């Protein structure tokens, strides 16, 4: 076999003219890494080194992340692209220790979860601020209905007085049509602050203070089942509906009172 010799000065290959060969791990290589649970670091380490040697760290990172055995993150460095792997095996995670500075307060008390399934907890969280500062989004659903079934008959706000026919009356609550002597329930836990005759048209009336500026009142009752100073829980029976006072028929006039001012109860129910 003849040999051909080159004559003249040999030119050196500049580093800038060197072409890197791309490396793309095959599906077989990825599956092999997944199966090597006995020595995962050996197989994965070889795959990392091979990928880095061939300048394909991003593809290797994606492949390793797909195996579920390691979390691969591609990070820039001063000399190029490097691949950092973090072991996420259960044993490693279980041994992790979380520390905090000595001046950080740590509280292990179980928090009260606010949800529609825990209205008392939701109201407690809501009333950590003054009731007058509670937003409509926070107040909605914090009170329970005072009757098992609500049948609205007259809304909160301006209306014609049903007794005199005079326009411009401000209706201070929500009226719900109901038969007389129907059970009336506390909309939330609290303390009874009034239980008796209301001389300004409410007839037999009960007022419950729920704290931090929030109260509810129940009017036109046929009978009262609580007394001033009594503690009640949400859903406790406090009275029977009626038509006492300034009333044209059996119904419940229900009010929500914030800092002695009535607001629309629908914002809290």
CORSULWO-V702315 format. One line per field, one symbol per residue. ss: DSSP state (~ for helix, > for strand, _ for the rest). psi: psi as a letter, one per 40 degrees, with the letter a starting at -180 (. if undefined). A space follows every 10 residues. Layout:
ss = ???
psi = ???
//
This chain:
ss = __________ ____~~~___ ______~~~~ ~~~~~____~ ~~~~~~~~~~ ~~~___~~~~ ~~~~~~~__> >>>>>>>__> >>>>>>>__~ ~~~~______ __________ ____>__>~~ ~~~~~~____ ~~~__~~~~_ __________ _>>>__>>>_ ________>> >__>>>>___ __>>>____> >>>>>>>>__ __>>>>>>>> >__>>>>>>> >_>>______ >>____>>>> _>________ >>>>>>>>__ >>>_~~~__
psi = hihhihiihh hihideehhi hihhhidddd ddddefddgd dddddddddd dddeffdddd dddddddedi hhhhhiidea hihhhhhfid ddddeihhii idehhhheih ihhhidegdd ddddddeeii deehiddddh eeiiieidhh ghdhiiaiih hedeehieih heahhhhiii fihhiheiia hhehgahhef eeahihhhhe ifehiiihif idiheiiheh hiiheiheah iafiagieih ihhhihhhfe hiihddee.
//
